[in-house]
Each structure stands twice: as C-alpha cells, then as structure tokens.
Amino acid sequence: MNGADFERSSDPWITISPNGTIYESSMPFDSNFINEAMMVNRSTDGGDTWSNPITLTFDNDPTVVQDKDSITADPLDSSFVYAAWDRCVYTDASRNVIVVCPTWFSRTTDGGASWEPVRIIYNPPNGLASNGIEIVVLPNGTLVGMFNKYDNTSASFFTIRSTDKGASWSPPTLIDADFDIGITDVKTGEVVRGGAANIVVDPVSGTLYFVWEDARFSGNLRDGIAFSTSTDGGLSWSPAVQVNQAPSVQAYLPSTAVSTSGRIAITYYDFRKDTPDPNTLLTNYWQITSQDGGKTWQEIPLSPSFDLRTAPRSSGFMVGDYEGLVPIGNSFLSLFVATNSGNTSNRTDVFAASTAATSNTAANGHVEVNSRPLTTGEQMQLRRRRPPSIVP
C-alpha cells in the first residue's frame, strides 16, 4: 500500500465516509529515516482492494520528521475528508532537539480523487511545538481539531475550529493543562510507553468528550485517566475529573468513543492486579461506559492479566500506538494490544473485543465480551507520543 517506494510504513489511521469509502493514512519511510512521506489510500469495496497511494507530502531532509497523522471523513458529506499531521524540524540530523513543529493539513473535496496542497493550519509560537492533531466534525458541520502544545517545561491541550470545512481555522482555545508525568514499573523504575489523548463527538448532541493521562489527581504521584466535556463546540470545557476505576494505581493509554444514543466508552490499561514480583508487570485492559454523560461509570475487563515486561521496548515497554475504539450500535468494538506473557518469539498480538450489552445491563451491569485475535486489516491507531525536547 506504500507504492513500493519505501521500506516501511507506519502510523496507520482509518476512517470511513458515509458512502462507505474507506480511507487509510500512513507515513511510509526508509530505515535510514531520510525519505519520509504522508500518504492516503482508499478502498471502495470494503477493504478488499485499495487504490494506489496518493502522496500528500514528501521529505528527504535529514532534519525533518513527519509524525502523528490522523484522517477524518466528514460524516455529513462524502466528498470531504481531512488529513492532518505534525512536521517537525530539528536542529540537525541527530533529530534530538526540535526547532519548530507546526500542524499540517490537507483535504479532499472530491471523495479522494485529488487532494489540496498541504499547508500549515497551526504554527506554534517560538519555543513551543504542536503535537498529536485529531479532527472531529460537529453535527452542524464545524470541524474541531485537538492537539497538544508544549515546551521543555509544560504542556497543554488546545482546540482549533473551522466553520468552512477546513478552508480556514480559528486561533487555539485551551482545553486544559497536561500534567502527564509518564508511566513506570514502580518496582524497577523502568519506563512504560504511554502518553495518549483522544477526542470524540456525540453525533446527535454535538457534545465533545476528551480523555488524557494526567497526574493532578494524586498530587503528581501517578498518572490517571482525565475526562472533560464541552457542550459549546470546544469553546469551553468542564473541569477535569478522574475516571479510571482503580485510582491508587497508574492508568494509561486511554481511548474513547460515543454511540448515537449518547453512551460513552473509555478504554485503558492499569496495574491493579500486579504483584510484588519485580520480574513481572501484570497488566489489564479495561472498558468503562456511561449513559449519563460521565456522571457514573460501569467497568468490565477486556483482557486477562498479561506480563507487560514481555512487550518490546521502544522508549519503554510498549503495547500501544496501534489501537482504537468505535461504537457499533449501543455497543463498542475495541482493538488493543496485549503481550503473550513470556513468549519472546511472539511478544504481542492485536485483539478485538466486542462488548455487547445484554437486555438487563441496567439492572445488573452484566456485559458480554467476545475477544479474539485481530485479523489483517482491522488494526487502527491512536498514536500518542510526545516528541523530544525543542530548542529553548
């Protein structure tokens, strides 16, 4: 799907238009990280076949990195699809210190037949960088883009808005500060890869829901899952509340989704079933749901305990970066990664967990969960990782 012009392709993101066309964005590159691109493919037959890739942008500058793409099909108009990503410029080819990292954008207005020239839609002030753009579409057609803006000492989340299908964008509006201190194995001090944030919109009411990792609830002792809402299209946000159901342990890599009935789901990992044994780090994947706008939550497990220390290391023990959560009716399909504990020849697999509420869910909280290994083509990504330090 990368046109055979690159050695690898990463950061896949999938979106589906109202007419059923599937769009996949990704970032192919060579192993020397010199040749990099942002590309889009589409399928009009449910994913059985795919178009040749369209290159939105290409770089062979060793001081430049393309990163953190996302793609959003307009749910109100199949002609429009919006792609966004970060393009970070470093001081030199070592790529250790960022000079600037603006948010770039392109859109199609003809159902993917062509794409407009790429352009910057948010350029952070000197000494700051933007990261992790996601775009959602309100029921009135307004686009809301969420991203993280940070420097070497602090970070915050912001939104930008477009009322003309991405032709122009507003100045940023603050969502909240980002007090993510990072995840570790507290028994050994080793780093665990976390850092996710995710925004979704209720397709009926237009209410926005936002989740991220944050340590404010424990006095900066541990990350929990923060939750905030906006009922005015992202112009103002409710105070953050902690929603992970075992608040005395670290929780990380949240994803969120909302159904047409207004039911909210959030998934995350935590260590509540871990033991004092320093040779293992028992981890579980959970889903919580709320039918009252986040006032109360019901929790179910999506995985048995697995040993996170079996995971490959990429800036820490890593299972995330290729995950997703989508509503199916009033239920949810979660795509997540878990380790095969102790199996170093096949460290992880991707799983699909379908959570179907039974008729008496409201009475007893019972939910049926059907988990299975993920088939080819089902992987989705909510990739969240803060880049290295920028120039002071």
Secondary structure, DSSP 8 states (H G I E B T S, - for coil): --TTSSSEEEEEEEEE-TTS-EEEEEEEE-TTS-SEEEEEEEESSTTSS----EEEEEE--TTEEEEEEEEEE-TT-TT-EEEEEEEEEESSTT--SEEE--EEEEEESSTTS-----EEEE---TT-EEEEEEEEE-TTS-EEEEEEEE-SS-EEEEEEEESSTTSS----EEEEE-----EE-TTT--EE----EEEEE-TTT--EEEEEEE-GGGTSSS-EEEEEEESSTTSS----EE--S-TTS-EEEEEEEE-TT--EEEEEEE-TT--S-TT--EEEEEEEEESSTTSS-EEEESS--EEGGGS-BSSSB---SS-EEEEETTEEEEEEEEE-TT-TTS-EEEEEEEEEE-TTHHHH--EEEEEEE--TT------------B--
